[in-house]
């Protein structure tokens, strides 16, 4: 059985593509190394103390990861989405 890919098609939800993308992200961009590389761009959320990258720094973080790990910026963006929370409107108590 062969799969023919049409030009211009994007991800269509096949489970093996999703799993392959997750695995390649982990292999090319290991979370401990990415966290270390972005240490100065990250901050902790006020309530849960989880790491996040403020929206104002996300493009810089993406470019840094892409350059440092020699990956496509899209790959870096996907991995950052997996590893770091996007800004939420948490309030301090």
Biopython code that builds the backbone (N, CA, C, O; Angstrom):
import numpy as np
from Bio.PDB.StructureBuilder import StructureBuilder

atoms = [
    (1, "UNK", "N", (0.837, -1.163, 0.000)),
    (1, "UNK", "CA", (0.000, 0.000, 0.000)),
    (1, "UNK", "C", (0.891, 1.239, 0.000)),
    (1, "UNK", "O", (1.800, 1.350, 0.823)),
    (2, "UNK", "N", (0.643, 2.144, -0.892)),
    (2, "UNK", "CA", (1.419, 3.387, -0.937)),
    (2, "UNK", "C", (0.488, 4.566, -0.735)),
    (2, "UNK", "O", (-0.694, 4.523, -1.079)),
    (3, "UNK", "N", (1.051, 5.610, -0.173)),
    (3, "UNK", "CA", (0.298, 6.829, 0.054)),
    (3, "UNK", "C", (0.864, 7.916, -0.832)),
    (3, "UNK", "O", (2.054, 8.226, -0.785)),
    (4, "UNK", "N", (0.010, 8.477, -1.622)),
    (4, "UNK", "CA", (0.432, 9.551, -2.517)),
    (4, "UNK", "C", (0.072, 10.883, -1.866)),
    (4, "UNK", "O", (-1.072, 11.109, -1.472)),
    (5, "UNK", "N", (1.054, 11.744, -1.761)),
    (5, "UNK", "CA", (0.831, 13.039, -1.153)),
    (5, "UNK", "C", (0.611, 14.078, -2.226)),
    (5, "UNK", "O", (1.435, 14.253, -3.123)),
    (6, "UNK", "N", (-0.500, 14.758, -2.124)),
    (6, "UNK", "CA", (-0.784, 15.814, -3.074)),
    (6, "UNK", "C", (-0.023, 17.065, -2.692)),
    (6, "UNK", "O", (0.168, 17.348, -1.510)),
    (7, "UNK", "N", (0.405, 17.804, -3.678)),
    (7, "UNK", "CA", (1.144, 19.035, -3.447)),
    (7, "UNK", "C", (0.263, 20.047, -2.708)),
    (7, "UNK", "O", (-0.898, 20.251, -3.063)),
    (8, "UNK", "N", (0.832, 20.675, -1.675)),
    (8, "UNK", "CA", (0.115, 21.699, -0.944)),
    (8, "UNK", "C", (-0.790, 21.183, 0.162)),
    (8, "UNK", "O", (-1.422, 21.985, 0.849)),
    (9, "UNK", "N", (-0.875, 19.889, 0.356)),
    (9, "UNK", "CA", (-1.707, 19.346, 1.433)),
    (9, "UNK", "C", (-0.997, 19.496, 2.758)),
    (9, "UNK", "O", (0.229, 19.407, 2.830)),
    (10, "UNK", "N", (-1.748, 19.719, 3.780)),
    (10, "UNK", "CA", (-1.171, 19.825, 5.115)),
    (10, "UNK", "C", (-1.510, 18.565, 5.903)),
    (10, "UNK", "O", (-2.109, 17.626, 5.378)),
    (11, "UNK", "N", (-1.122, 18.566, 7.150)),
    (11, "UNK", "CA", (-1.385, 17.431, 8.033)),
    (11, "UNK", "C", (-2.875, 17.118, 8.051)),
    (11, "UNK", "O", (-3.704, 18.002, 8.267)),
    (12, "UNK", "N", (-3.204, 15.857, 7.823)),
    (12, "UNK", "CA", (-4.616, 15.478, 7.737)),
    (12, "UNK", "C", (-5.084, 14.616, 8.903)),
    (12, "UNK", "O", (-6.151, 14.006, 8.830)),
    (13, "UNK", "N", (-4.301, 14.558, 9.976)),
    (13, "UNK", "CA", (-4.747, 13.870, 11.178)),
    (13, "UNK", "C", (-4.367, 12.405, 11.283)),
    (13, "UNK", "O", (-4.855, 11.710, 12.174)),
    (14, "UNK", "N", (-3.524, 11.924, 10.413)),
    (14, "UNK", "CA", (-3.115, 10.516, 10.519)),
    (14, "UNK", "C", (-2.295, 10.321, 11.789)),
    (14, "UNK", "O", (-1.372, 11.087, 12.067)),
    (15, "UNK", "N", (-2.637, 9.300, 12.550)),
    (15, "UNK", "CA", (-2.010, 9.110, 13.843)),
    (15, "UNK", "C", (-0.508, 8.908, 13.728)),
    (15, "UNK", "O", (0.228, 9.386, 14.591)),
    (16, "UNK", "N", (-0.024, 8.229, 12.712)),
    (16, "UNK", "CA", (1.410, 7.961, 12.612)),
    (16, "UNK", "C", (2.196, 9.241, 12.296)),
    (16, "UNK", "O", (3.351, 9.377, 12.698)),
    (17, "UNK", "N", (1.573, 10.166, 11.585)),
    (17, "UNK", "CA", (2.252, 11.437, 11.334)),
    (17, "UNK", "C", (2.355, 12.242, 12.619)),
    (17, "UNK", "O", (3.381, 12.864, 12.895)),
    (18, "UNK", "N", (1.298, 12.223, 13.388)),
    (18, "UNK", "CA", (1.312, 12.924, 14.674)),
    (18, "UNK", "C", (2.400, 12.342, 15.582)),
    (18, "UNK", "O", (3.184, 13.083, 16.175)),
    (19, "UNK", "N", (2.438, 11.013, 15.684)),
    (19, "UNK", "CA", (3.435, 10.354, 16.530)),
    (19, "UNK", "C", (4.851, 10.619, 16.028)),
    (19, "UNK", "O", (5.758, 10.850, 16.826)),
    (20, "UNK", "N", (5.044, 10.587, 14.724)),
    (20, "UNK", "CA", (6.367, 10.859, 14.152)),
    (20, "UNK", "C", (6.799, 12.289, 14.461)),
    (20, "UNK", "O", (7.956, 12.529, 14.805)),
    (21, "UNK", "N", (5.875, 13.234, 14.341)),
    (21, "UNK", "CA", (6.202, 14.624, 14.650)),
    (21, "UNK", "C", (6.560, 14.813, 16.119)),
    (21, "UNK", "O", (7.490, 15.550, 16.444)),
    (22, "UNK", "N", (5.835, 14.158, 16.996)),
    (22, "UNK", "CA", (6.140, 14.247, 18.432)),
    (22, "UNK", "C", (7.513, 13.651, 18.736)),
    (22, "UNK", "O", (8.283, 14.213, 19.515)),
    (23, "UNK", "N", (7.807, 12.524, 18.124)),
    (23, "UNK", "CA", (9.086, 11.865, 18.376)),
    (23, "UNK", "C", (10.243, 12.697, 17.841)),
    (23, "UNK", "O", (11.254, 12.859, 18.523)),
    (24, "UNK", "N", (10.107, 13.220, 16.638)),
    (24, "UNK", "CA", (11.195, 13.984, 16.052)),
    (24, "UNK", "C", (11.440, 15.263, 16.852)),
    (24, "UNK", "O", (12.581, 15.701, 16.999)),
    (25, "UNK", "N", (10.363, 15.860, 17.368)),
    (25, "UNK", "CA", (10.525, 17.038, 18.218)),
    (25, "UNK", "C", (11.312, 16.721, 19.473)),
    (25, "UNK", "O", (12.176, 17.498, 19.881)),
    (26, "UNK", "N", (11.018, 15.582, 20.088)),
    (26, "UNK", "CA", (11.734, 15.167, 21.294)),
    (26, "UNK", "C", (13.197, 14.841, 21.007)),
    (26, "UNK", "O", (14.079, 15.124, 21.818)),
    (27, "UNK", "N", (13.438, 14.251, 19.858)),
    (27, "UNK", "CA", (14.817, 13.902, 19.512)),
    (27, "UNK", "C", (15.656, 15.121, 19.136)),
    (27, "UNK", "O", (16.800, 15.255, 19.570)),
    (28, "UNK", "N", (15.081, 16.001, 18.331)),
    (28, "UNK", "CA", (15.828, 17.169, 17.866)),
    (28, "UNK", "C", (15.889, 18.290, 18.897)),
    (28, "UNK", "O", (16.845, 19.065, 18.931)),
    (29, "UNK", "N", (14.868, 18.368, 19.730)),
    (29, "UNK", "CA", (14.769, 19.461, 20.699)),
    (29, "UNK", "C", (14.432, 18.910, 22.087)),
    (29, "UNK", "O", (13.305, 19.068, 22.555)),
    (30, "UNK", "N", (15.400, 18.266, 22.749)),
    (30, "UNK", "CA", (15.130, 17.691, 24.073)),
    (30, "UNK", "C", (14.725, 18.780, 25.069)),
    (30, "UNK", "O", (15.358, 19.833, 25.138)),
    (31, "UNK", "N", (13.687, 18.522, 25.823)),
    (31, "UNK", "CA", (13.138, 19.544, 26.714)),
    (31, "UNK", "C", (14.150, 20.123, 27.707)),
    (31, "UNK", "O", (14.127, 21.333, 27.932)),
    (32, "UNK", "N", (15.043, 19.319, 28.316)),
    (32, "UNK", "CA", (16.006, 19.939, 29.244)),
    (32, "UNK", "C", (16.933, 20.941, 28.551)),
    (32, "UNK", "O", (17.264, 21.979, 29.124)),
    (33, "UNK", "N", (17.347, 20.637, 27.335)),
    (33, "UNK", "CA", (18.244, 21.538, 26.621)),
    (33, "UNK", "C", (17.522, 22.787, 26.125)),
    (33, "UNK", "O", (18.081, 23.884, 26.151)),
    (34, "UNK", "N", (16.295, 22.622, 25.678)),
    (34, "UNK", "CA", (15.512, 23.774, 25.225)),
    (34, "UNK", "C", (15.229, 24.691, 26.413)),
    (34, "UNK", "O", (15.348, 25.911, 26.298)),
    (35, "UNK", "N", (14.859, 24.116, 27.544)),
    (35, "UNK", "CA", (14.600, 24.917, 28.741)),
    (35, "UNK", "C", (15.840, 25.679, 29.175)),
    (35, "UNK", "O", (15.755, 26.849, 29.549)),
    (36, "UNK", "N", (16.978, 25.030, 29.128)),
    (36, "UNK", "CA", (18.233, 25.679, 29.491)),
    (36, "UNK", "C", (18.556, 26.819, 28.522)),
    (36, "UNK", "O", (18.988, 27.894, 28.941)),
    (37, "UNK", "N", (18.348, 26.581, 27.244)),
    (37, "UNK", "CA", (18.645, 27.595, 26.229)),
    (37, "UNK", "C", (17.742, 28.820, 26.370)),
    (37, "UNK", "O", (18.146, 29.935, 26.040)),
    (38, "UNK", "N", (16.532, 28.612, 26.856)),
    (38, "UNK", "CA", (15.565, 29.708, 26.940)),
    (38, "UNK", "C", (15.374, 30.235, 28.358)),
    (38, "UNK", "O", (14.433, 30.981, 28.629)),
    (39, "UNK", "N", (16.253, 29.852, 29.240)),
    (39, "UNK", "CA", (16.137, 30.209, 30.652)),
    (39, "UNK", "C", (15.899, 31.709, 30.873)),
    (39, "UNK", "O", (15.068, 32.092, 31.696)),
    (40, "UNK", "N", (16.615, 32.538, 30.148)),
    (40, "UNK", "CA", (16.503, 33.984, 30.350)),
    (40, "UNK", "C", (15.239, 34.583, 29.729)),
    (40, "UNK", "O", (14.851, 35.698, 30.076)),
    (41, "UNK", "N", (14.598, 33.858, 28.821)),
    (41, "UNK", "CA", (13.379, 34.360, 28.187)),
    (41, "UNK", "C", (12.113, 33.894, 28.904)),
    (41, "UNK", "O", (11.026, 34.417, 28.659)),
    (42, "UNK", "N", (12.257, 32.915, 29.783)),
    (42, "UNK", "CA", (11.106, 32.338, 30.478)),
    (42, "UNK", "C", (10.803, 33.083, 31.763)),
    (42, "UNK", "O", (11.647, 33.777, 32.330)),
    (43, "UNK", "N", (9.576, 32.914, 32.193)),
    (43, "UNK", "CA", (9.172, 33.394, 33.511)),
    (43, "UNK", "C", (8.209, 32.371, 34.091)),
    (43, "UNK", "O", (7.664, 31.541, 33.364)),
    (44, "UNK", "N", (8.001, 32.432, 35.395)),
    (44, "UNK", "CA", (7.078, 31.509, 36.042)),
    (44, "UNK", "C", (5.711, 32.160, 36.192)),
    (44, "UNK", "O", (5.597, 33.361, 36.437)),
    (45, "UNK", "N", (4.680, 31.339, 36.039)),
    (45, "UNK", "CA", (3.332, 31.855, 36.227)),
    (45, "UNK", "C", (3.143, 32.180, 37.705)),
    (45, "UNK", "O", (3.723, 31.507, 38.557)),
    (46, "UNK", "N", (2.347, 33.193, 38.028)),
    (46, "UNK", "CA", (2.208, 33.628, 39.417)),
    (46, "UNK", "C", (1.626, 32.573, 40.352)),
    (46, "UNK", "O", (2.074, 32.454, 41.492)),
    (47, "UNK", "N", (0.654, 31.817, 39.901)),
    (47, "UNK", "CA", (-0.028, 30.890, 40.793)),
    (47, "UNK", "C", (0.618, 29.510, 40.795)),
    (47, "UNK", "O", (0.949, 28.976, 41.853)),
    (48, "UNK", "N", (0.797, 28.933, 39.606)),
    (48, "UNK", "CA", (1.279, 27.548, 39.529)),
    (48, "UNK", "C", (2.788, 27.426, 39.417)),
    (48, "UNK", "O", (3.340, 26.337, 39.572)),
    (49, "UNK", "N", (3.457, 28.540, 39.150)),
    (49, "UNK", "CA", (4.911, 28.565, 39.019)),
    (49, "UNK", "C", (5.438, 27.720, 37.858)),
    (49, "UNK", "O", (6.589, 27.285, 37.874)),
    (50, "UNK", "N", (4.590, 27.490, 36.853)),
    (50, "UNK", "CA", (5.038, 26.788, 35.652)),
    (50, "UNK", "C", (5.756, 27.769, 34.740)),
    (50, "UNK", "O", (5.472, 28.967, 34.744)),
    (51, "UNK", "N", (6.701, 27.238, 33.950)),
    (51, "UNK", "CA", (7.425, 28.098, 33.023)),
    (51, "UNK", "C", (6.545, 28.481, 31.847)),
    (51, "UNK", "O", (5.773, 27.668, 31.338)),
    (52, "UNK", "N", (6.672, 29.715, 31.430)),
    (52, "UNK", "CA", (6.001, 30.187, 30.231)),
    (52, "UNK", "C", (6.916, 31.187, 29.543)),
    (52, "UNK", "O", (7.837, 31.744, 30.142)),
    (53, "UNK", "N", (6.631, 31.391, 28.277)),
    (53, "UNK", "CA", (7.351, 32.402, 27.512)),
    (53, "UNK", "C", (6.332, 33.486, 27.193)),
    (53, "UNK", "O", (5.340, 33.212, 26.516)),
    (54, "UNK", "N", (6.551, 34.710, 27.662)),
    (54, "UNK", "CA", (5.613, 35.782, 27.348)),
    (54, "UNK", "C", (5.486, 35.967, 25.835)),
    (54, "UNK", "O", (6.441, 35.750, 25.089)),
    (55, "UNK", "N", (4.302, 36.366, 25.401)),
    (55, "UNK", "CA", (4.042, 36.550, 23.968)),
    (55, "UNK", "C", (5.058, 37.496, 23.329)),
    (55, "UNK", "O", (5.449, 37.304, 22.178)),
    (56, "UNK", "N", (5.477, 38.493, 24.058)),
    (56, "UNK", "CA", (6.425, 39.462, 23.512)),
    (56, "UNK", "C", (7.802, 38.858, 23.242)),
    (56, "UNK", "O", (8.614, 39.456, 22.536)),
    (57, "UNK", "N", (8.069, 37.676, 23.802)),
    (57, "UNK", "CA", (9.372, 37.019, 23.623)),
    (57, "UNK", "C", (9.308, 35.737, 22.808)),
    (57, "UNK", "O", (10.343, 35.125, 22.543)),
    (58, "UNK", "N", (8.111, 35.319, 22.404)),
    (58, "UNK", "CA", (7.967, 34.020, 21.725)),
    (58, "UNK", "C", (8.691, 33.970, 20.386)),
    (58, "UNK", "O", (9.332, 32.964, 20.082)),
    (59, "UNK", "N", (8.609, 35.009, 19.589)),
    (59, "UNK", "CA", (9.298, 34.982, 18.294)),
    (59, "UNK", "C", (10.808, 34.935, 18.479)),
    (59, "UNK", "O", (11.507, 34.241, 17.740)),
    (60, "UNK", "N", (11.308, 35.671, 19.462)),
    (60, "UNK", "CA", (12.745, 35.634, 19.749)),
    (60, "UNK", "C", (13.149, 34.232, 20.229)),
    (60, "UNK", "O", (14.194, 33.718, 19.830)),
    (61, "UNK", "N", (12.327, 33.620, 21.079)),
    (61, "UNK", "CA", (12.599, 32.268, 21.565)),
    (61, "UNK", "C", (12.588, 31.267, 20.412)),
    (61, "UNK", "O", (13.450, 30.392, 20.332)),
    (62, "UNK", "N", (11.612, 31.400, 19.529)),
    (62, "UNK", "CA", (11.518, 30.508, 18.365)),
    (62, "UNK", "C", (12.759, 30.634, 17.490)),
    (62, "UNK", "O", (13.328, 29.626, 17.071)),
    (63, "UNK", "N", (13.177, 31.853, 17.214)),
    (63, "UNK", "CA", (14.361, 32.074, 16.374)),
    (63, "UNK", "C", (15.614, 31.532, 17.044)),
    (63, "UNK", "O", (16.470, 30.945, 16.383)),
    (64, "UNK", "N", (15.724, 31.729, 18.349)),
    (64, "UNK", "CA", (16.887, 31.236, 19.090)),
    (64, "UNK", "C", (16.969, 29.714, 19.037)),
    (64, "UNK", "O", (18.030, 29.150, 18.772)),
    (65, "UNK", "N", (15.846, 29.059, 19.290)),
    (65, "UNK", "CA", (15.808, 27.589, 19.261)),
    (65, "UNK", "C", (16.104, 27.068, 17.856)),
    (65, "UNK", "O", (16.882, 26.128, 17.692)),
    (66, "UNK", "N", (15.494, 27.668, 16.856)),
    (66, "UNK", "CA", (15.726, 27.234, 15.472)),
    (66, "UNK", "C", (17.196, 27.364, 15.094)),
    (66, "UNK", "O", (17.762, 26.473, 14.461)),
    (67, "UNK", "N", (17.804, 28.464, 15.478)),
    (67, "UNK", "CA", (19.221, 28.689, 15.155)),
    (67, "UNK", "C", (20.136, 27.770, 15.954)),
    (67, "UNK", "O", (21.034, 27.141, 15.394)),
    (68, "UNK", "N", (19.911, 27.695, 17.243)),
    (68, "UNK", "CA", (20.775, 26.903, 18.122)),
    (68, "UNK", "C", (20.731, 25.408, 17.797)),
    (68, "UNK", "O", (21.765, 24.739, 17.801)),
    (69, "UNK", "N", (19.537, 24.889, 17.515)),
    (69, "UNK", "CA", (19.371, 23.462, 17.263)),
    (69, "UNK", "C", (19.334, 23.120, 15.777)),
    (69, "UNK", "O", (19.169, 21.959, 15.402)),
    (70, "UNK", "N", (19.489, 24.145, 14.930)),
    (70, "UNK", "CA", (19.530, 23.944, 13.478)),
    (70, "UNK", "C", (18.291, 23.221, 12.954)),
    (70, "UNK", "O", (18.392, 22.236, 12.223)),
    (71, "UNK", "N", (17.117, 23.732, 13.342)),
    (71, "UNK", "CA", (15.851, 23.177, 12.866)),
    (71, "UNK", "C", (15.052, 24.288, 12.199)),
    (71, "UNK", "O", (15.351, 25.471, 12.362)),
    (72, "UNK", "N", (14.055, 23.899, 11.463)),
    (72, "UNK", "CA", (13.154, 24.844, 10.818)),
    (72, "UNK", "C", (12.401, 25.621, 11.900)),
    (72, "UNK", "O", (12.026, 25.034, 12.915)),
    (73, "UNK", "N", (12.170, 26.929, 11.710)),
    (73, "UNK", "CA", (11.433, 27.700, 12.714)),
    (73, "UNK", "C", (10.049, 27.136, 13.046)),
    (73, "UNK", "O", (9.575, 27.294, 14.171)),
    (74, "UNK", "N", (9.409, 26.492, 12.100)),
    (74, "UNK", "CA", (8.101, 25.873, 12.370)),
    (74, "UNK", "C", (8.246, 24.734, 13.369)),
    (74, "UNK", "O", (7.412, 24.575, 14.260)),
    (75, "UNK", "N", (9.306, 23.943, 13.223)),
    (75, "UNK", "CA", (9.569, 22.853, 14.168)),
    (75, "UNK", "C", (9.806, 23.437, 15.553)),
    (75, "UNK", "O", (9.295, 22.917, 16.545)),
    (76, "UNK", "N", (10.574, 24.511, 15.623)),
    (76, "UNK", "CA", (10.834, 25.173, 16.904)),
    (76, "UNK", "C", (9.539, 25.692, 17.518)),
    (76, "UNK", "O", (9.324, 25.551, 18.722)),
    (77, "UNK", "N", (8.682, 26.285, 16.707)),
    (77, "UNK", "CA", (7.414, 26.824, 17.203)),
    (77, "UNK", "C", (6.530, 25.715, 17.777)),
    (77, "UNK", "O", (5.938, 25.875, 18.845)),
    (78, "UNK", "N", (6.446, 24.606, 17.070)),
    (78, "UNK", "CA", (5.631, 23.480, 17.542)),
    (78, "UNK", "C", (6.163, 22.957, 18.868)),
    (78, "UNK", "O", (5.389, 22.674, 19.783)),
    (79, "UNK", "N", (7.465, 22.831, 18.973)),
    (79, "UNK", "CA", (8.060, 22.315, 20.213)),
    (79, "UNK", "C", (7.839, 23.295, 21.364)),
    (79, "UNK", "O", (7.572, 22.870, 22.488)),
    (80, "UNK", "N", (7.943, 24.584, 21.106)),
    (80, "UNK", "CA", (7.700, 25.572, 22.152)),
    (80, "UNK", "C", (6.256, 25.500, 22.640)),
    (80, "UNK", "O", (5.989, 25.679, 23.828)),
    (81, "UNK", "N", (5.335, 25.239, 21.732)),
    (81, "UNK", "CA", (3.928, 25.095, 22.122)),
    (81, "UNK", "C", (3.736, 23.890, 23.032)),
    (81, "UNK", "O", (2.906, 23.913, 23.941)),
    (82, "UNK", "N", (4.508, 22.838, 22.782)),
    (82, "UNK", "CA", (4.409, 21.635, 23.612)),
    (82, "UNK", "C", (5.019, 21.841, 24.993)),
    (82, "UNK", "O", (4.510, 21.315, 25.984)),
    (83, "UNK", "N", (6.102, 22.601, 25.062)),
    (83, "UNK", "CA", (6.868, 22.700, 26.303)),
    (83, "UNK", "C", (6.495, 23.867, 27.205)),
    (83, "UNK", "O", (6.625, 23.767, 28.425)),
    (84, "UNK", "N", (6.036, 24.965, 26.632)),
    (84, "UNK", "CA", (5.823, 26.172, 27.427)),
    (84, "UNK", "C", (4.400, 26.688, 27.271)),
    (84, "UNK", "O", (3.866, 26.771, 26.165)),
    (85, "UNK", "N", (3.807, 27.029, 28.393)),
    (85, "UNK", "CA", (2.472, 27.582, 28.394)),
    (85, "UNK", "C", (2.438, 28.910, 27.655)),
    (85, "UNK", "O", (3.410, 29.665, 27.654)),
    (86, "UNK", "N", (1.326, 29.173, 27.040)),
    (86, "UNK", "CA", (1.094, 30.513, 26.491)),
    (86, "UNK", "C", (0.575, 31.365, 27.637)),
    (86, "UNK", "O", (0.055, 30.847, 28.625)),
    (87, "UNK", "N", (0.719, 32.663, 27.498)),
    (87, "UNK", "CA", (0.283, 33.554, 28.564)),
    (87, "UNK", "C", (-1.195, 33.379, 28.852)),
    (87, "UNK", "O", (-2.019, 33.302, 27.940)),
    (88, "UNK", "N", (-1.508, 33.320, 30.104)),
    (88, "UNK", "CA", (-2.899, 33.316, 30.541)),
    (88, "UNK", "C", (-3.077, 34.477, 31.494)),
    (88, "UNK", "O", (-2.108, 35.123, 31.892)),
    (89, "UNK", "N", (-4.259, 34.725, 31.840)),
    (89, "UNK", "CA", (-4.546, 35.868, 32.719)),
    (89, "UNK", "C", (-4.678, 35.414, 34.171)),
    (89, "UNK", "O", (-5.674, 35.715, 34.830)),
    (90, "UNK", "N", (-3.673, 34.689, 34.669)),
    (90, "UNK", "CA", (-3.687, 34.294, 36.059)),
    (90, "UNK", "C", (-3.536, 35.518, 36.944)),
    (90, "UNK", "O", (-2.834, 36.466, 36.593)),
    (91, "UNK", "N", (-4.177, 35.493, 38.054)),
    (91, "UNK", "CA", (-4.039, 36.594, 39.001)),
    (91, "UNK", "C", (-3.359, 36.079, 40.252)),
    (91, "UNK", "O", (-3.566, 34.941, 40.674)),
    (92, "UNK", "N", (-2.545, 36.937, 40.831)),
    (92, "UNK", "CA", (-1.887, 36.569, 42.084)),
    (92, "UNK", "C", (-2.889, 36.663, 43.218)),
    (92, "UNK", "O", (-3.778, 37.514, 43.206)),
    (93, "UNK", "N", (-2.740, 35.782, 44.199)),
    (93, "UNK", "CA", (-3.617, 35.803, 45.367)),
    (93, "UNK", "C", (-2.914, 36.477, 46.513)),
    (93, "UNK", "O", (-3.481, 36.600, 47.599)),
]
sb = StructureBuilder()
sb.init_structure("model")
sb.init_model(0)
sb.init_chain("A")
sb.init_seg("    ")
for serial, (resi, resn, name, xyz) in enumerate(atoms, 1):
    if name == "N":
        sb.init_residue(resn, " ", resi, " ")
    sb.init_atom(name, np.array(xyz, "f"), 0.0, 1.0, " ", f" {name:<3s}", serial, name[0])
structure = sb.get_structure()
